Amino acid sequence: MAYKRNPKNISSLYKLDAAMEHELVVKSNKLIEAGFKLSLNEQRVILMAITHVRRDRALSSDEVFEIKATDFMTLFGMNQNKAYEELQNAAQRLFERFVIIDNPDPDNPELVMTKTRWISSIDYIPNHGKIRLMFAQKMIPYLSVLEREFTKYKLESIAKMTSTHAIRLYELLMQWGSVGERDVSIEWLKRQTQIEGKYTAIKDFKKSVIDVAVSQINEYTDLEVSYDQRKSGRTVTHLIFTFKPKLSPKLDEKATKKVKPEGLLINGVPKVDIERLARPGESYEDAAERIKKSCLA
């Protein structure tokens, strides 16, 4: 999707079309694992802005991102009459939100933690149904010119989710996408999502948080997820998530032999799936073999 630039240095989000649904969310892994709590609409505002961070140059501290209520409404299936109100309310609360990043600088081990706001300013333009925001200075290194240790996924993957925990869990699994399994401490997961002290019974935590998140990931995203639990003594302390990518269309014996007119199969895997699931620097052939092994596992 093309960006329009003007003298005020605004990255505009113009009318939503199919291209916008395929915009990439790209975050540093430090930010993926950071401690924060955002409502569903606050998450949506942040993710929409992140998709429009330029990847070919460093993000400047005075760069402004414009979000229209019509885009917000269309992408997330909102009521038209409430779209701007929801967008405005989310942005207003977002200004007070903060994020805690543990061990932010590997070259400076003495720096244990950074606490920063997500955004530094918000402009409201009600007559045109839009807002403008700027990311806080400390957030910029985790969003711009990421050459290593980052996670990316399509915005459309989370568009239908109604659970903020589902979005967080999806990101944590995508971070380990090439592994297919992630062992997570319940204490750590609660701390990073800032729900310590809640759901003290494991059955309540699984029912209200984990089961809902897993169900939405399986229904709406490109991952298939299941989980088990691990005990330390008699107490459940960890959750073990097992996941693998879905293929579209599903890989079967016929598909491996048939070359579709709209695109090629590479080692039996549709090219579109390879481009969606490939790791940075991975060749088409290597990615195809890895994807097949993952899906057949």
N, C-alpha and C positions, 0 to 999 in steps of 0.2 A: 504494500500500500504506500503510495507516495506521500511525502510530507510537504506541506506548504510552509515556507519560511517568510516572515515579514520582519520589518525593522525592529519590532519589539521582541524578537527571539522567541516566538511562540511555536511549540510543536502542536499543531491542530489535529484534533480527531474529527474528521469530517464524517459525512453520513455513513452509517454502517452498511457494509455490503459483505458478500461472502469472504472477501479478502481479510476483513477485520477479524472474523471468527478464527482465522488461522494465524493471527499474530502470535508471536512467541513471548512468553514470560521467561526472562533470563535473570537468575539471581545467583549471587555468590553462595556457596555452600555454607559459609558462616552465617549468612542471613537466613537461609533455609532452617538452620538449627538454632536460631536466635530465640530468646525468650520474649514473647509478646502476646497480647490478647487484643483481638480486633473483632468487631461484630461482622456479620456476613456482608453487609453493604460497605463497611469500611474496607474489608478485604477486597471487595470488588473495585472500589475506587483506586486503591493502591495498584492492583494488578492491571487495570486498564492503563494507568499512567506508565507503569513499567514496560508495557508492550511497545511504547512509543519512545523509549530511550534509544538513541542512535547507537549502533554497534561499531560504526566505522571511525568514530572519534570520541575523545573524552567528553563526558558530560560537564557542562559549565554550571557553576553554582547559581547563576541567574536565569537558567533556562526554565521556561514556563510551559506547563502541560495543560491543555484545554480539554475538558470532558463535557460532552453535551448530554442533556437529559434524554434526548431521543435515542442516542446510542445506548445509554444505560438501560433504558426501557426495553429496547429491542433485543439486546444481547442477553439480558437476564429475565425477560418475560414479565415485565412489570406493567402495572396499570398506568396508562398514559397520564391520567390526572394527578397521580402521586409521584411520578418519576422525578420531577425536579425537587419536590419536597424531600423525598428520600435521599436524593443526591446531596442536597444542601445539608440535611441533618447529619448524614454520614461524614461529610467533609468537616462540619463544625466539630463533631466529636473527635475526628481524626487528628485535629490540630492539638488535642491534649494527650494523644497516645504517644507512648514511647516504646523503644525496643532495646533489649539488653543483649549485647554481643559478647560472648565469652572468648577470651584469648584472641582478640581481634588482629594482632600483629605477630606472626610467627617469628619475625626477626627481632622482636622486643618482648621476651618472655616475662619481663617485669610488669608489663601491661596486662592485667588480669581480666579487665572488663571495660566495655564502653557502653554508656547509656545515652541514647540520643532520641530526639523526636523523629518521626517519620518525615514530616513536612515542616517547612519554615514559614509558609504564607499561603493564604487562600483568598482568591478574589471571587465575589459573587456577582453574576450578571443575570438577574432574574428575567429581564425583558427578552432575553435571547435563550433562556433556559440552559445555562451552562455555568460552569465554574472553571477557575484556573488555579493551579497549585504549583508550588516549587518544592522540590525535595530538600531536606536539611543537608547541610554541608557534609556532615559525618556519614550520611547514607550513600553518598556518591560513589565511593570506592567499591561498594557492594552491588552496584547496578551497572557500571559503565566500564567498557574496555576490559572485559573479563576473559583472560587467556587460559586460565586453569582453575580447577576446583569450582565449577559452577554447574547449575542444574537448569535445564530448559524444558518447557512444555507449552502446548498450545492453549491459548486462553479459552477456546471452546471446550476444553476438557473439564473445566470447573464451572462453566456457565450455568448449568442446570442444578448445581449443588445448592442445597438449602442449609447445610451444616458447615459452620466454619471449621469444625474439627475434621471434617472430611477433606477440606482443602489442605489443611496442615498435614494430615496423614498422607495424602496423595503426594505432596511435595517431598516429604521425608522418604517415601518409597521411590519416587523418581530419582532422587539423589543417588540411590543405590541400585539403579535400574539394571546395571550390567551384572549384578550379583544374584538377584532374585530372592534374596532372603535378608531380613533385617531383624535383629534382636534388640528390643528397646526396653529399657528400664521404665516401669510404671511411674516411679518417683520422678525420673528425669522428664518424662513426657508430660506429667502434670505440671511440673515446674516451668517447662518451656511454653506451655499453653496457659500458664497462670491460673490453674484451677486447683492449686494445693488446698487441702482441707475439704474439698468436695468429693463426693462419691467415695466415701471411706470404705464401703463394702465393695469388693471386687465385682460382684454380680451387678451392682448398680452402675459402676464405671463401665463395664462392658456393654450393658444394655443401653445406657444413655449416651455414651460417647463412641466406643469402639464399634459396636455392631451397626450403629447408624452410619458411621464413616465408611466402614467396609462395604455396606450395602450400596451406598451412593457411588463409591468408587467403581464397584462392579457394574452398576447400572449405567453410569454416565461416561466413564473414561475409557482409555485404551489399555487399562490393566485389569487382570483377573487376580483377586486377592483372597487369601484365607489366612487364618491365624491360629496359633496354639498358645499355651501359657507355660511358664516355667516357674517352679517353686524354689524357694530357699527355706529349707525346713518344711514347715506347714503353711507358709505364707506365699501367695503368688506375688512374685516381684518383677517378672519380665513377661513381655508379649513377643512372640516370634511370628513375624509376618512373612508369608511366602507369596510371591507374586510373579507374574510373567505377562508379556504383552499379548494383546489380542491381535489376531490377523484379520484384515479385511480385504478381500474375502478370505474365509478360513482356508488354511493350507490343507489340501487333501491330495490324494494320489492323482486325481484328474487335473487339479490345478497345476501340479508340478509339470504336467506334460503339455499343457495348453498355453500358447502365447496369445494373450488378449490383444485385440486390435488397438486399444487405447494406451497400451504400455507393455513393457517387457517383463518377463520373469527372469530373475538372476539367481541361478542355483535353486530354482523352485520357489523363490519368494518374490512377490510383487515389488516392483521398483518403488512404488509409492510407500510401501511399508518400510523398505530399507531407508529411504530418505527421512521417514518419520522417526525411526528407532535407532539409527546409526549413532555411534559415539564419535566425538571429535577425532579427526585424522584417520578414521577407519575406512578401508576400501569397501566398495559395494560387495565384493565377493566374501570378504571376511565378515562383514556385517550380516550377510545372508546366512552364512553357516552358523553364526552365533544365534541369530533369531530362530532358525529352524530347531536348533538344539534346545533352546529355551522353551519353545512352544510344544515340543514333543516330549519334554521332560515330565 
